[in-house]
Amino acid sequence: MSRPGWQGWFLGAVTAAAIAAAFWIAPIPQDPAYHDFADRRFLCGTPNFWNVFSNLSFLLIGAFGLSRLRSLPAGAPRTPYLVFCVGVVFVGLGSAYYHYAPDTQTLVWDRLPMTVAFMALFAMVLGDRVSARLGKQLLWPLIVVGVASIGYWHWTETQGRGDLRVYGLVQFLPMVLIPLMLLTGTGRLSSPWLWGTLGTYALSKVAEYYDRGIYEAVGLSGHSIKHVLASLAVLWVVFAVLRFRPSPSA
């Protein structure tokens, strides 16, 4: 559906303000302590076993999403959904590779497919809640921006002046704009499942933040739990698309 007017101007203003704020602050290099995960257990010939193995959830749910492609309702956003699911499969592979040998170089392959999935989801909701035409037009440019944010960050790290600001916008700005779109527009994607995605993803970030504390409390690291929660957030997206309504009034 198309909803030109105040909604578009409002979302554009929020976007412009976020970009201005991001570049107002100093460049943000990658903290080497980021790679210092709580659970480093070596099991089944695999270092950091649970952080590696927990990425299987992304592979399974991404594959499940792809298996449902032919079952999508008429009019559902097939292309961004396909890109999203493919991105999630590669998130599982890239994140497992990174956690097998965590450092800034391997982190590139963790984050690269994440940006594809983030941008595909953003384009999907944009097309549903703001303008179908705009969502289609921006899908590939948004993905290019996402991939370029990783390229830029990696290049700045090689220059000794790492800068995560653009990547930070790619990851977190959609998580601000998507709830605003859900609140200010109506659409055909299932709102409860999309809200579930946002809530579950927020919980995954909490688990990530309390990685060591959770590990000491329950014997399984917060970072491993983060992977499972984030993959559940993906599953809710799949359900939101599978429950796409055939018409706005249905």
N, C-alpha and C positions, 0 to 999 in steps of 0.2 A: 504494500500500500504506500501511497505518497502522502506525506504530511509536511508540506512546506510551511514556512512561517516562523512563529516565535520559537518553536521547539528546535528547529535547525539553528537559529541564531543563538539560542541559549547554550546548546551543546557546543557550537563553535566558539562561543565566548569562554566556556569552561576549558576547552582544548587549548585555546590561545593562552589563557592564564596559566595552565599547567606547563606548557612549553616555556613560557617566559620565566616561570618560577624555577624550572629545572636548569635553565641556562643562567639564571641569576646567581646560583650557588657555584662553588668551585667544583672542578672536575673530581669525580669519585673513582679512585683506583680500586682494583679488586683486592680485598683484604686477604692476605695469605692464610689467615686463621680460619677462613671460610672452609678450607679443606680439612680442618681438624675435627673430624666427626667423632662422636662419642663411642660408637660401636665399631671396633676395628677387628672383630673376631674373624679368624681364618678358618673356614669350614669347607669341606668337600673340595679342597684344592683351590678355593677362591678367597682372596683377601676381601675384607669388608663385606662378608657374605650377605648379610641381611640388607644392607644398603643396595647391593647389586641385585639380589634375588627379588626384592620387593618391586622392582621395575617390571616384573612379569605382568603385574596388574595392568600396566599401560598397554602392553602388547595384546593381552587378552581382550580388553575392552575396546581398543582400537580395531582389532580384528572383528569383534562382534559388531561394531558400528558399520564396518565395511560389508559385513555379511547381510546387513539389513538394507543395503542401498536400494535393492529392487523392491523393497516393501514400503518405500517412502510414499506418503500420500501425494496425490496430484497437487502440483503447485509448490511443493516443499523445495527449499533451497538446496538443490542437489549438488551443485558445484562446490559451494563453500563447505557443505557437509562432507563431501568426499575429501576435500583438501584437509579439513579438520581431522578426520579419522586417520588419513595417511600420516599427517603430522604427529598424531598421538602415537601411532606405531613406532615412528622414528624417535619420538621422545623416549619410549621404552628402551630402544637400542642405544641411543646416544647417552642416556642417563646411566645405563648399566656399564657402558664403556668408561664413562667418567668415574663412576664410583669404584670401578676395579682398580684404577690408578689415578686418584684425584690430584689434579694440579690445574693451573690456569690454562694450559694448552688443551688438555682433554675436556675442560669445562666448556670450550667452544662447541663441542659436539653434543653436549647436554642442552645448551641454551638455543642452539640454532633451530632445531625442530620445534622447540617451545614457542618461538616467535611466530612460526608458521601457523601453529594451532591457535595461538592467541589472536592473530590477525584474521584468520578464517572465521573464528567465532564472532569477533567484533563485526566483520562485514555481514555475517548472517543476521545478527540482531539489528544492525543498522538498516539492512534491507527490509526487515520485518516491521520495525517500529518507527522508522523515519521515512525512507524512500526506497522502494524496490529497485528503481533505476540506479540510485546512488550506491546502494549496496553492491550491485553488479559491477558498476564502473570502478569502484574502489577496491574490490577484492584483490586483484593482482598488484596494483600500486601499494596497497597496505602490506602485502606479503614481501614485496621488494624492500619496503621501508624496514620491516622486521628483520629480514636477512641482513640488510645493510647496517642495522644497528649492531649486529654481532661482528660484522666485518670491521666497522669503525672501532668498536671496543677492542677487538683483538689487535688491530693496527696500533692503537694508542698504547696498549700494553707492550708491544714490541719496541715502541719508541721510548719506553721508560716513563710514560705519563698517562697511565691508564685512566679511562673516562667511561664510566658506566651510565652516564646520564641519559643517553638516547635509549639504551636498552631498558633502563628503568621506566621510561615513558611508555615503551612498547609493552612492557609487562603490566604496569599498574594503571596507566590511564584508561585502558578498556574496562578495568575493574571498577573505575569510577563512572565512566560514561554508560556502561551497560545498565546499572541500576537506575540511572537517570532516565534512560530511554524506556525502561520498563515502567517507571513512574509517570512519565509524561506522554506516553503513546500507547495505543492499542495495536495488537497484531495477532498473528495466527499461530505463532509458536507458543507452546504451553508455558505460561508465566510461572506456575508453581515449580516446575522442574528447573527453569532458569534461575529462579531465586534459590533453589536448592543447590544449584551449581555454585553460585556466588557464596552462599553460606558455608558449603563444604570446603571450597577452596580457601576461604578465610581460616577455617579450622586447620587446614593443612599448613598454613603459614605459621599459625600458633604452635603446632607440633614441631615444625622446623626450628622455630626460635628456642623452644625448650628442649632441644635435642638431648642434651646431657642429663637434665633433670628428670625427664621421662625415663631415660635409660636406667638411671640409678634407682628409680622408683619401681619400675615394672620389668626391667631386664630386656626391654626392646626399645630401641632408640626412637626419639621423636622424629628423626629424619626418615627412618623406614616407615613409620606410621604416616608421615607426610605423603610419601609416594602412594600409599593405599588410598588415603583421603582424596588426593588430587585426582587419582584415577576414577574414584567414585564421582567426583565433580564432572569428569568427562562423560561418565555413564548417564548422568542426569541430562546432559546436553543431547545425547542420543535419544533419550526418552522424549525430550522436548520437541525434537524434530519428528519423531515417529508419531507424536500426537498433534501434528500440524493440522489445524482445522481447514476444511475445504473452502470455507468462506468466512469473512470477518464476523458475520452474524450467526454462524453455526455454533 
